[in-house]
Amino acid sequence: MLSALEVVTTVVVGLMVGVEFSVAFVMNPIFKALPEDSGLLGRAHGGRMLGAVMPVWYIASLVLSAVWAVAAWGDPGTRLVVVAAGLLVLSVIMSVLLLVPINNRGKTWTPENRPADWKEQANRWDRYHYVRVAVIVAAFALLVTALV
């Protein structure tokens, strides 16, 4: 049963990392290259769509990691899982304090109501997101290392 938990946790976190990596290094650069209104609308739609899904995914990843750490307590690699869970806690805190407030504003923007500094806010979100991606990549790497 522990092996199944380890694999499920690693897959769930790995998929989350893949989505967030794609947002940072594929989708947002595409949006930046589009004409102004198209990029704004794309980011707003992405903010609405992913803003609804990612909180559940982050919490599920954290809970699965915590359950793994408890279930495997004392086994080799458990410290790595505990550190990974700590990094996932950090990613949730970063999300709530830094990224969600910007996303909540950005997902409502249209060409008619966008603030004058919308690009600055989007760039700030991107910078915070790069850090968050690094944090969750590190968590994923620790989980994979603990798994093997």
C-alpha positions as a Markdown table, in Angstrom:
| # | Residue | x | y | z |
|---|---|---|---|---|
| 1 | Met | 0.0 | 0.0 | 0.0 |
| 2 | Leu | 2.9 | 2.4 | 0.8 |
| 3 | Ser | 4.3 | 1.8 | -2.7 |
| 4 | Ala | 1.1 | 2.8 | -4.3 |
| 5 | Leu | 0.9 | 6.0 | -2.1 |
| 6 | Glu | 4.5 | 6.9 | -3.1 |
| 7 | Val | 3.8 | 6.5 | -6.8 |
| 8 | Val | 0.5 | 8.3 | -6.7 |
| 9 | Thr | 2.0 | 11.2 | -4.8 |
| 10 | Thr | 5.0 | 11.4 | -7.1 |
| 11 | Val | 2.7 | 11.4 | -10.2 |
| 12 | Val | 0.3 | 14.0 | -8.8 |
| 13 | Val | 3.2 | 16.3 | -7.8 |
| 14 | Gly | 5.0 | 15.7 | -11.1 |
| 15 | Leu | 2.0 | 16.6 | -13.2 |
| 16 | Met | 1.5 | 19.7 | -11.1 |
| 17 | Val | 5.1 | 20.7 | -11.7 |
| 18 | Gly | 4.6 | 20.1 | -15.4 |
| 19 | Val | 1.6 | 22.3 | -15.6 |
| 20 | Glu | 3.3 | 25.1 | -13.7 |
| 21 | Phe | 6.5 | 24.8 | -15.7 |
| 22 | Ser | 4.5 | 25.0 | -18.9 |
| 23 | Val | 2.7 | 28.2 | -17.6 |
| 24 | Ala | 6.0 | 29.8 | -16.8 |
| 25 | Phe | 8.1 | 28.8 | -19.8 |
| 26 | Val | 5.6 | 28.1 | -22.6 |
| 27 | Met | 2.2 | 29.7 | -22.1 |
| 28 | Asn | 3.2 | 33.1 | -20.7 |
| 29 | Pro | 5.9 | 33.7 | -23.3 |
| 30 | Ile | 3.3 | 32.9 | -26.0 |
| 31 | Phe | 0.8 | 35.4 | -24.4 |
| 32 | Lys | 3.5 | 38.0 | -24.2 |
| 33 | Ala | 4.2 | 37.6 | -28.0 |
| 34 | Leu | 0.5 | 38.0 | -28.9 |
| 35 | Pro | -0.9 | 41.4 | -29.7 |
| 36 | Glu | -1.7 | 43.3 | -26.5 |
| 37 | Asp | -5.4 | 42.5 | -26.1 |
| 38 | Ser | -5.0 | 38.9 | -27.1 |
| 39 | Gly | -2.2 | 38.3 | -24.5 |
| 40 | Leu | -4.3 | 40.0 | -21.8 |
| 41 | Leu | -7.3 | 37.9 | -22.6 |
| 42 | Gly | -5.3 | 34.7 | -22.7 |
| 43 | Arg | -3.8 | 35.5 | -19.3 |
| 44 | Ala | -7.2 | 36.3 | -17.8 |
| 45 | His | -8.7 | 33.1 | -19.1 |
| 46 | Gly | -5.8 | 31.1 | -17.9 |
| 47 | Gly | -6.1 | 32.8 | -14.5 |
| 48 | Arg | -9.7 | 31.8 | -14.2 |
| 49 | Met | -9.2 | 28.3 | -15.4 |
| 50 | Leu | -6.1 | 27.4 | -13.5 |
| 51 | Gly | -7.1 | 29.5 | -10.5 |
| 52 | Ala | -10.0 | 27.1 | -10.0 |
| 53 | Val | -8.0 | 23.9 | -10.4 |
| 54 | Met | -4.5 | 24.6 | -8.9 |
| 55 | Pro | -5.5 | 25.3 | -5.3 |
| 56 | Val | -7.0 | 21.8 | -5.1 |
| 57 | Trp | -3.9 | 20.3 | -6.8 |
| 58 | Tyr | -1.5 | 22.1 | -4.5 |
| 59 | Ile | -3.4 | 21.0 | -1.4 |
| 60 | Ala | -3.8 | 17.4 | -2.6 |
| 61 | Ser | 0.0 | 17.3 | -3.3 |
| 62 | Leu | 0.7 | 18.6 | 0.1 |
| 63 | Val | -1.7 | 16.2 | 1.8 |
| 64 | Leu | -0.4 | 13.2 | -0.1 |
| 65 | Ser | 3.2 | 14.1 | 0.8 |
| 66 | Ala | 2.3 | 14.5 | 4.4 |
| 67 | Val | 0.5 | 11.1 | 4.5 |
| 68 | Trp | 3.5 | 9.5 | 2.8 |
| 69 | Ala | 5.8 | 11.0 | 5.4 |
| 70 | Val | 3.7 | 9.7 | 8.3 |
| 71 | Ala | 3.1 | 6.3 | 6.7 |
| 72 | Ala | 6.9 | 5.8 | 6.0 |
| 73 | Trp | 8.1 | 7.4 | 9.3 |
| 74 | Gly | 11.5 | 5.9 | 10.1 |
| 75 | Asp | 12.1 | 4.4 | 6.7 |
| 76 | Pro | 15.1 | 5.6 | 4.6 |
| 77 | Gly | 14.1 | 8.6 | 2.5 |
| 78 | Thr | 11.4 | 9.9 | 4.9 |
| 79 | Arg | 13.4 | 13.0 | 5.7 |
| 80 | Leu | 13.4 | 13.8 | 2.0 |
| 81 | Val | 9.6 | 13.5 | 1.9 |
| 82 | Val | 9.3 | 15.7 | 5.0 |
| 83 | Val | 11.5 | 18.4 | 3.3 |
| 84 | Ala | 9.5 | 18.0 | 0.1 |
| 85 | Ala | 6.3 | 18.5 | 2.1 |
| 86 | Gly | 7.8 | 21.6 | 3.7 |
| 87 | Leu | 8.6 | 23.0 | 0.3 |
| 88 | Leu | 5.0 | 22.4 | -0.8 |
| 89 | Val | 3.8 | 24.2 | 2.3 |
| 90 | Leu | 6.1 | 27.1 | 1.2 |
| 91 | Ser | 4.6 | 27.0 | -2.3 |
| 92 | Val | 1.1 | 27.2 | -0.8 |
| 93 | Ile | 2.1 | 30.2 | 1.4 |
| 94 | Met | 3.7 | 31.9 | -1.6 |
| 95 | Ser | 0.6 | 31.3 | -3.7 |
| 96 | Val | -1.8 | 32.7 | -1.1 |
| 97 | Leu | 0.3 | 35.7 | -0.1 |
| 98 | Leu | 2.0 | 36.7 | -3.5 |
| 99 | Leu | 0.4 | 35.1 | -6.5 |
| 100 | Val | -3.3 | 34.7 | -5.7 |
| 101 | Pro | -4.0 | 38.5 | -5.1 |
| 102 | Ile | -2.5 | 39.4 | -8.5 |
| 103 | Asn | -4.3 | 36.5 | -10.2 |
| 104 | Asn | -7.6 | 37.5 | -8.6 |
| 105 | Arg | -7.3 | 40.9 | -10.2 |
| 106 | Gly | -5.9 | 39.7 | -13.5 |
| 107 | Lys | -8.6 | 37.1 | -14.2 |
| 108 | Thr | -11.2 | 39.9 | -14.4 |
| 109 | Trp | -9.2 | 42.2 | -16.8 |
| 110 | Thr | -10.5 | 43.0 | -20.2 |
| 111 | Pro | -9.2 | 45.5 | -22.7 |
| 112 | Glu | -11.9 | 47.9 | -21.4 |
| 113 | Asn | -11.1 | 47.6 | -17.7 |
| 114 | Arg | -7.5 | 46.8 | -17.4 |
| 115 | Pro | -5.4 | 49.0 | -15.1 |
| 116 | Ala | -2.7 | 51.1 | -16.6 |
| 117 | Asp | 0.0 | 49.0 | -14.8 |
| 118 | Trp | -1.4 | 45.6 | -15.9 |
| 119 | Lys | 1.8 | 44.6 | -17.6 |
| 120 | Glu | 3.8 | 45.5 | -14.5 |
| 121 | Gln | 1.5 | 43.4 | -12.4 |
| 122 | Ala | 1.7 | 40.5 | -14.8 |
| 123 | Asn | 5.5 | 40.6 | -14.8 |
| 124 | Arg | 5.5 | 40.7 | -11.0 |
| 125 | Trp | 3.3 | 37.6 | -11.0 |
| 126 | Asp | 5.7 | 35.9 | -13.5 |
| 127 | Arg | 8.7 | 36.6 | -11.2 |
| 128 | Tyr | 6.9 | 35.2 | -8.2 |
| 129 | His | 5.8 | 32.2 | -10.3 |
| 130 | Tyr | 9.4 | 31.4 | -11.4 |
| 131 | Val | 10.4 | 31.2 | -7.7 |
| 132 | Arg | 7.4 | 29.0 | -7.0 |
| 133 | Val | 8.2 | 26.7 | -9.9 |
| 134 | Ala | 11.8 | 26.3 | -8.5 |
| 135 | Val | 10.3 | 25.4 | -5.1 |
| 136 | Ile | 8.0 | 22.8 | -6.4 |
| 137 | Val | 10.6 | 21.4 | -8.8 |
| 138 | Ala | 12.8 | 20.9 | -5.8 |
| 139 | Ala | 10.0 | 19.2 | -3.9 |
| 140 | Phe | 9.4 | 16.9 | -6.8 |
| 141 | Ala | 13.0 | 16.0 | -7.1 |
| 142 | Leu | 13.1 | 15.2 | -3.4 |
| 143 | Leu | 10.1 | 12.9 | -3.7 |
| 144 | Val | 11.6 | 11.1 | -6.7 |
| 145 | Thr | 14.8 | 10.7 | -4.8 |
| 146 | Ala | 12.9 | 9.3 | -1.8 |
| 147 | Leu | 11.0 | 7.0 | -4.1 |
| 148 | Val | 14.1 | 5.4 | -5.6 |
